[in-house]
Amino acid sequence: MNALLRLASVETKLFFREKQAVFWTFLFPVLMIWLFGAMFGNQKIEGFSYSDAYIPSWVAVQLLTTSLFTLGTTLTGYRESGVLRRFQATPLRPWVVLMAHIAYGLIVFIMSAAVVFIFGTLAFHLNAPKHLTSTIVAVALSVCALFPFGLLLTSLARNTRTAAAVSSLLLNLMLFLSGATFPLAFMPKFLQGVARALPLYYVIDLLRQTWNVSPITSHMTDVAVLAGLCLVSSVLAARFFRWSSEV
């Protein structure tokens, strides 16, 4: 446990030394919320106010970007540069390395979500969650689903360039087709079906609903999908974890 905490602490400190990572994690979501708010701030979106619909959605997007880039791509870079091979010479088990990165990602996510929440409250009068406990559980379940998902996808990549390309493709695909930016009601039926095949759709729906409408027990389809994704991704991420980029 001490090794896990120390490794997570080191990774968090290294993250805050990367100016680009800090910008994309903390400032970019704020800029996007402000931009979309300037365009749609006075409109109702699927029955919700702009802030109540889109700020929970951007919390979901932050989870996805953290899983793909802050965690997955970083771990792939460590594998490619030989850092993980040095870990292999220590008593550290693979699950300790994975859990340390998940803990570090969770710290970064909580801080970035707090920034978004504060900005949304001050700039767009964001309402507090109507079902706070359910919202917290929904966020925790989403973390358990998306973090291993990101680690799995990037663990299959041969190098950092491939991991970054796959992560960018998935992020853009989910960003525009999951309801995070454009309401699904405006999309053709075919694209609405595609959206329901994307993990981010269920995270967004669960966060929006528990934040604004009803407790998590009323949204068991979302819960089941995310729980299944958590289980499958966790098992496969551990199964395909590699210390070296060499086959």
MARKOL-705143 format. One record per residue (C-alpha): residue number from 0; x, y, z. Coordinates in Angstrom, 2 decimals. Last residue first. Layout:
<atoms>
@k: NUM | X: X | Y: Y | Z: Z
...
</atoms>
This chain:
<atoms>
@k: 246 | X: 6.70 | Y: -8.70 | Z: -28.18
@k: 245 | X: 8.85 | Y: -5.74 | Z: -27.14
@k: 244 | X: 6.93 | Y: -2.78 | Z: -25.78
@k: 243 | X: 8.01 | Y: -3.85 | Z: -22.29
@k: 242 | X: 6.31 | Y: -4.31 | Z: -18.92
@k: 241 | X: 3.14 | Y: -5.62 | Z: -20.52
@k: 240 | X: -0.45 | Y: -5.57 | Z: -19.20
@k: 239 | X: -2.65 | Y: -7.71 | Z: -21.42
@k: 238 | X: -4.32 | Y: -9.74 | Z: -18.66
@k: 237 | X: -4.52 | Y: -6.85 | Z: -16.18
@k: 236 | X: -6.26 | Y: -4.67 | Z: -18.76
@k: 235 | X: -8.44 | Y: -7.64 | Z: -19.80
@k: 234 | X: -9.76 | Y: -8.27 | Z: -16.29
@k: 233 | X: -10.33 | Y: -4.59 | Z: -15.53
@k: 232 | X: -11.94 | Y: -3.91 | Z: -18.92
@k: 231 | X: -14.41 | Y: -6.80 | Z: -18.57
@k: 230 | X: -15.46 | Y: -5.95 | Z: -15.02
@k: 229 | X: -15.71 | Y: -2.19 | Z: -15.48
@k: 228 | X: -17.55 | Y: -2.51 | Z: -18.80
@k: 227 | X: -20.08 | Y: -4.82 | Z: -17.16
@k: 226 | X: -20.58 | Y: -2.37 | Z: -14.30
@k: 225 | X: -21.00 | Y: 0.46 | Z: -16.82
@k: 224 | X: -23.63 | Y: -1.42 | Z: -18.82
@k: 223 | X: -25.50 | Y: -2.58 | Z: -15.70
@k: 222 | X: -25.56 | Y: 0.90 | Z: -14.14
@k: 221 | X: -26.83 | Y: 2.52 | Z: -17.34
@k: 220 | X: -29.59 | Y: -0.08 | Z: -17.58
@k: 219 | X: -30.28 | Y: 0.31 | Z: -13.85
@k: 218 | X: -31.35 | Y: 3.92 | Z: -14.14
@k: 217 | X: -34.09 | Y: 4.34 | Z: -11.53
@k: 216 | X: -31.84 | Y: 2.99 | Z: -8.76
@k: 215 | X: -29.47 | Y: 5.88 | Z: -9.46
@k: 214 | X: -31.82 | Y: 8.40 | Z: -7.93
@k: 213 | X: -34.03 | Y: 10.71 | Z: -10.03
@k: 212 | X: -34.05 | Y: 13.91 | Z: -12.07
@k: 211 | X: -31.24 | Y: 16.47 | Z: -12.16
@k: 210 | X: -27.87 | Y: 15.15 | Z: -11.02
@k: 209 | X: -28.89 | Y: 11.49 | Z: -11.06
@k: 208 | X: -30.25 | Y: 11.87 | Z: -14.59
@k: 207 | X: -27.40 | Y: 13.92 | Z: -15.99
@k: 206 | X: -24.72 | Y: 11.71 | Z: -14.46
@k: 205 | X: -26.35 | Y: 8.47 | Z: -15.65
@k: 204 | X: -26.97 | Y: 9.78 | Z: -19.17
@k: 203 | X: -23.44 | Y: 11.12 | Z: -19.52
@k: 202 | X: -21.85 | Y: 7.88 | Z: -18.29
@k: 201 | X: -24.13 | Y: 5.80 | Z: -20.51
@k: 200 | X: -23.29 | Y: 7.80 | Z: -23.63
@k: 199 | X: -19.58 | Y: 7.73 | Z: -22.75
@k: 198 | X: -19.50 | Y: 3.95 | Z: -23.16
@k: 197 | X: -20.46 | Y: 4.14 | Z: -26.86
@k: 196 | X: -22.90 | Y: 1.66 | Z: -28.41
@k: 195 | X: -25.87 | Y: 3.88 | Z: -27.57
@k: 194 | X: -24.33 | Y: 6.65 | Z: -29.66
@k: 193 | X: -24.27 | Y: 4.37 | Z: -32.71
@k: 192 | X: -28.04 | Y: 3.90 | Z: -32.40
@k: 191 | X: -28.55 | Y: 7.67 | Z: -32.22
@k: 190 | X: -26.32 | Y: 7.91 | Z: -35.28
@k: 189 | X: -28.69 | Y: 5.65 | Z: -37.23
@k: 188 | X: -31.77 | Y: 7.52 | Z: -36.02
@k: 187 | X: -30.43 | Y: 10.79 | Z: -37.41
@k: 186 | X: -29.17 | Y: 13.33 | Z: -34.85
@k: 185 | X: -31.00 | Y: 16.34 | Z: -33.41
@k: 184 | X: -32.58 | Y: 14.26 | Z: -30.64
@k: 183 | X: -29.10 | Y: 13.16 | Z: -29.61
@k: 182 | X: -28.37 | Y: 16.66 | Z: -28.33
@k: 181 | X: -24.98 | Y: 17.99 | Z: -29.49
@k: 180 | X: -21.90 | Y: 18.40 | Z: -27.29
@k: 179 | X: -21.82 | Y: 15.52 | Z: -24.79
@k: 178 | X: -24.66 | Y: 13.65 | Z: -26.50
@k: 177 | X: -22.56 | Y: 10.56 | Z: -27.22
@k: 176 | X: -21.85 | Y: 11.22 | Z: -30.91
@k: 175 | X: -19.71 | Y: 14.37 | Z: -30.86
@k: 174 | X: -17.44 | Y: 13.71 | Z: -27.88
@k: 173 | X: -17.55 | Y: 9.94 | Z: -28.36
@k: 172 | X: -16.00 | Y: 10.05 | Z: -31.81
@k: 171 | X: -13.60 | Y: 12.84 | Z: -30.88
@k: 170 | X: -12.36 | Y: 10.97 | Z: -27.80
@k: 169 | X: -12.13 | Y: 7.64 | Z: -29.60
@k: 168 | X: -10.04 | Y: 9.08 | Z: -32.43
@k: 167 | X: -7.79 | Y: 11.02 | Z: -30.06
@k: 166 | X: -7.20 | Y: 7.93 | Z: -27.89
@k: 165 | X: -6.39 | Y: 5.75 | Z: -30.89
@k: 164 | X: -3.94 | Y: 8.33 | Z: -32.24
@k: 163 | X: -2.34 | Y: 8.88 | Z: -28.81
@k: 162 | X: -1.90 | Y: 5.14 | Z: -28.29
@k: 161 | X: -0.41 | Y: 4.72 | Z: -31.77
@k: 160 | X: 2.05 | Y: 7.54 | Z: -31.18
@k: 159 | X: 2.91 | Y: 6.24 | Z: -27.70
@k: 158 | X: 3.92 | Y: 2.81 | Z: -28.98
@k: 157 | X: 2.67 | Y: -0.74 | Z: -29.62
@k: 156 | X: -0.88 | Y: -0.07 | Z: -28.50
@k: 155 | X: -2.75 | Y: -2.86 | Z: -26.66
@k: 154 | X: -2.09 | Y: -1.29 | Z: -23.27
@k: 153 | X: -3.66 | Y: 1.90 | Z: -24.65
@k: 152 | X: -7.06 | Y: 0.31 | Z: -25.06
@k: 151 | X: -6.93 | Y: -1.54 | Z: -21.74
@k: 150 | X: -5.81 | Y: 1.48 | Z: -19.72
@k: 149 | X: -8.61 | Y: 3.57 | Z: -21.15
@k: 148 | X: -11.23 | Y: 0.94 | Z: -20.34
@k: 147 | X: -9.71 | Y: 0.43 | Z: -16.87
@k: 146 | X: -10.32 | Y: 4.14 | Z: -16.19
@k: 145 | X: -13.72 | Y: 4.29 | Z: -17.88
@k: 144 | X: -15.70 | Y: 1.71 | Z: -15.90
@k: 143 | X: -14.45 | Y: 2.19 | Z: -12.33
@k: 142 | X: -14.49 | Y: 5.95 | Z: -12.83
@k: 141 | X: -18.07 | Y: 5.75 | Z: -14.11
@k: 140 | X: -19.08 | Y: 3.71 | Z: -11.06
@k: 139 | X: -17.56 | Y: 6.34 | Z: -8.76
@k: 138 | X: -19.29 | Y: 9.15 | Z: -10.65
@k: 137 | X: -22.65 | Y: 7.37 | Z: -10.44
@k: 136 | X: -22.13 | Y: 6.68 | Z: -6.72
@k: 135 | X: -21.43 | Y: 10.39 | Z: -6.15
@k: 134 | X: -24.52 | Y: 11.32 | Z: -8.20
@k: 133 | X: -26.66 | Y: 8.86 | Z: -6.25
@k: 132 | X: -25.49 | Y: 10.34 | Z: -2.96
@k: 131 | X: -26.16 | Y: 13.88 | Z: -4.19
@k: 130 | X: -29.65 | Y: 13.31 | Z: -5.53
@k: 129 | X: -30.79 | Y: 16.78 | Z: -6.53
@k: 128 | X: -27.23 | Y: 17.68 | Z: -7.54
@k: 127 | X: -26.50 | Y: 21.38 | Z: -6.89
@k: 126 | X: -27.84 | Y: 23.75 | Z: -9.50
@k: 125 | X: -25.45 | Y: 25.47 | Z: -11.90
@k: 124 | X: -25.88 | Y: 29.23 | Z: -11.90
@k: 123 | X: -24.12 | Y: 29.71 | Z: -15.25
@k: 122 | X: -20.94 | Y: 31.66 | Z: -14.43
@k: 121 | X: -20.47 | Y: 31.09 | Z: -10.69
@k: 120 | X: -21.94 | Y: 27.60 | Z: -10.42
@k: 119 | X: -20.48 | Y: 26.41 | Z: -13.70
@k: 118 | X: -17.03 | Y: 27.72 | Z: -12.75
@k: 117 | X: -17.16 | Y: 26.02 | Z: -9.35
@k: 116 | X: -18.33 | Y: 22.73 | Z: -10.86
@k: 115 | X: -15.72 | Y: 22.83 | Z: -13.63
@k: 114 | X: -12.90 | Y: 23.50 | Z: -11.16
@k: 113 | X: -14.15 | Y: 20.74 | Z: -8.85
@k: 112 | X: -14.22 | Y: 18.34 | Z: -11.81
@k: 111 | X: -10.57 | Y: 19.20 | Z: -12.53
@k: 110 | X: -9.54 | Y: 18.48 | Z: -8.93
@k: 109 | X: -11.48 | Y: 15.22 | Z: -8.77
@k: 108 | X: -10.05 | Y: 14.14 | Z: -12.13
@k: 107 | X: -6.44 | Y: 14.78 | Z: -11.15
@k: 106 | X: -6.81 | Y: 12.79 | Z: -7.93
@k: 105 | X: -8.60 | Y: 9.97 | Z: -9.74
@k: 104 | X: -5.87 | Y: 9.80 | Z: -12.37
@k: 103 | X: -3.25 | Y: 9.41 | Z: -9.63
@k: 102 | X: -5.28 | Y: 6.63 | Z: -8.01
@k: 101 | X: -5.71 | Y: 4.89 | Z: -11.40
@k: 100 | X: -1.97 | Y: 5.20 | Z: -12.03
@k: 99 | X: -1.21 | Y: 3.68 | Z: -8.63
@k: 98 | X: -3.75 | Y: 0.91 | Z: -9.28
@k: 97 | X: -2.08 | Y: -0.07 | Z: -12.55
@k: 96 | X: 1.42 | Y: -0.09 | Z: -11.06
@k: 95 | X: 0.23 | Y: -2.09 | Z: -8.03
@k: 94 | X: -1.65 | Y: -4.53 | Z: -10.31
@k: 93 | X: 1.53 | Y: -5.23 | Z: -12.24
@k: 92 | X: 3.37 | Y: -6.34 | Z: -9.06
@k: 91 | X: 6.17 | Y: -4.23 | Z: -7.61
@k: 90 | X: 9.06 | Y: -6.25 | Z: -6.16
@k: 89 | X: 11.50 | Y: -4.27 | Z: -8.33
@k: 88 | X: 13.25 | Y: -5.30 | Z: -11.55
@k: 87 | X: 9.94 | Y: -5.00 | Z: -13.40
@k: 86 | X: 9.75 | Y: -1.35 | Z: -12.37
@k: 85 | X: 12.86 | Y: -0.75 | Z: -14.48
@k: 84 | X: 11.09 | Y: -2.42 | Z: -17.37
@k: 83 | X: 8.20 | Y: -0.02 | Z: -16.81
@k: 82 | X: 10.47 | Y: 2.98 | Z: -17.40
@k: 81 | X: 11.72 | Y: 1.53 | Z: -20.69
@k: 80 | X: 10.80 | Y: 4.47 | Z: -22.92
@k: 79 | X: 8.05 | Y: 2.53 | Z: -24.72
@k: 78 | X: 6.48 | Y: 1.20 | Z: -21.54
@k: 77 | X: 6.56 | Y: 4.60 | Z: -19.86
@k: 76 | X: 5.00 | Y: 6.14 | Z: -22.96
@k: 75 | X: 2.24 | Y: 3.52 | Z: -22.88
@k: 74 | X: 1.57 | Y: 4.38 | Z: -19.24
@k: 73 | X: 1.27 | Y: 8.05 | Z: -20.13
@k: 72 | X: -1.07 | Y: 7.24 | Z: -23.01
@k: 71 | X: -3.37 | Y: 5.28 | Z: -20.72
@k: 70 | X: -3.52 | Y: 7.41 | Z: -17.61
@k: 69 | X: -3.62 | Y: 11.15 | Z: -18.32
@k: 68 | X: -4.55 | Y: 10.49 | Z: -21.94
@k: 67 | X: -7.28 | Y: 7.87 | Z: -22.27
@k: 66 | X: -8.61 | Y: 7.62 | Z: -18.72
@k: 65 | X: -8.28 | Y: 11.32 | Z: -17.98
@k: 64 | X: -9.88 | Y: 12.25 | Z: -21.29
@k: 63 | X: -12.83 | Y: 9.95 | Z: -20.55
@k: 62 | X: -13.37 | Y: 11.21 | Z: -17.02
@k: 61 | X: -13.15 | Y: 14.79 | Z: -18.25
@k: 60 | X: -15.83 | Y: 13.98 | Z: -20.81
@k: 59 | X: -18.11 | Y: 12.77 | Z: -18.02
@k: 58 | X: -17.55 | Y: 16.00 | Z: -16.08
@k: 57 | X: -18.31 | Y: 17.75 | Z: -19.34
@k: 56 | X: -21.69 | Y: 16.02 | Z: -19.49
@k: 55 | X: -22.45 | Y: 17.01 | Z: -15.89
@k: 54 | X: -21.77 | Y: 20.61 | Z: -17.02
@k: 53 | X: -23.84 | Y: 20.21 | Z: -20.15
@k: 52 | X: -27.35 | Y: 19.42 | Z: -19.03
@k: 51 | X: -27.69 | Y: 21.27 | Z: -15.72
@k: 50 | X: -25.73 | Y: 24.24 | Z: -17.07
@k: 49 | X: -27.77 | Y: 24.57 | Z: -20.26
@k: 48 | X: -31.12 | Y: 24.16 | Z: -18.50
@k: 47 | X: -32.68 | Y: 20.76 | Z: -18.83
@k: 46 | X: -35.67 | Y: 19.58 | Z: -20.88
@k: 45 | X: -33.60 | Y: 17.95 | Z: -23.60
@k: 44 | X: -31.57 | Y: 21.17 | Z: -23.81
@k: 43 | X: -33.44 | Y: 24.33 | Z: -22.82
@k: 42 | X: -31.88 | Y: 27.47 | Z: -24.19
@k: 41 | X: -30.46 | Y: 30.56 | Z: -22.48
@k: 40 | X: -26.85 | Y: 29.35 | Z: -22.33
@k: 39 | X: -26.83 | Y: 28.07 | Z: -25.92
@k: 38 | X: -24.24 | Y: 30.21 | Z: -27.71
@k: 37 | X: -22.36 | Y: 31.90 | Z: -24.86
@k: 36 | X: -22.75 | Y: 28.70 | Z: -22.83
@k: 35 | X: -21.16 | Y: 26.70 | Z: -25.63
@k: 34 | X: -18.10 | Y: 28.95 | Z: -25.46
@k: 33 | X: -18.01 | Y: 29.16 | Z: -21.63
@k: 32 | X: -18.30 | Y: 25.39 | Z: -21.28
@k: 31 | X: -15.59 | Y: 24.97 | Z: -23.91
@k: 30 | X: -13.26 | Y: 27.42 | Z: -22.15
@k: 29 | X: -13.79 | Y: 25.72 | Z: -18.79
@k: 28 | X: -13.15 | Y: 22.30 | Z: -20.33
@k: 27 | X: -9.88 | Y: 23.62 | Z: -21.88
@k: 26 | X: -8.60 | Y: 25.18 | Z: -18.66
@k: 25 | X: -8.24 | Y: 22.24 | Z: -16.27
@k: 24 | X: -7.26 | Y: 19.09 | Z: -18.17
@k: 23 | X: -6.08 | Y: 20.55 | Z: -21.47
@k: 22 | X: -4.14 | Y: 23.34 | Z: -19.77
@k: 21 | X: -2.63 | Y: 21.13 | Z: -17.05
@k: 20 | X: -1.47 | Y: 18.59 | Z: -19.64
@k: 19 | X: 0.10 | Y: 21.36 | Z: -21.72
@k: 18 | X: 1.93 | Y: 22.78 | Z: -18.72
@k: 17 | X: 3.47 | Y: 19.47 | Z: -17.71
@k: 16 | X: 4.97 | Y: 19.97 | Z: -14.23
@k: 15 | X: 1.55 | Y: 19.31 | Z: -12.69
@k: 14 | X: 1.58 | Y: 15.77 | Z: -14.08
@k: 13 | X: 4.97 | Y: 14.98 | Z: -12.55
@k: 12 | X: 3.64 | Y: 15.82 | Z: -9.08
@k: 11 | X: 0.65 | Y: 13.52 | Z: -9.61
@k: 10 | X: 2.87 | Y: 10.69 | Z: -10.83
@k: 9 | X: 5.10 | Y: 10.98 | Z: -7.74
@k: 8 | X: 2.09 | Y: 10.86 | Z: -5.40
@k: 7 | X: 0.63 | Y: 7.80 | Z: -7.16
@k: 6 | X: 3.99 | Y: 6.01 | Z: -6.84
@k: 5 | X: 4.20 | Y: 6.84 | Z: -3.15
@k: 4 | X: 0.64 | Y: 5.71 | Z: -2.52
@k: 3 | X: 1.12 | Y: 2.38 | Z: -4.31
@k: 2 | X: 4.44 | Y: 1.73 | Z: -2.57
@k: 1 | X: 2.85 | Y: 2.41 | Z: 0.82
@k: 0 | X: 0.00 | Y: 0.00 | Z: 0.00
</atoms>
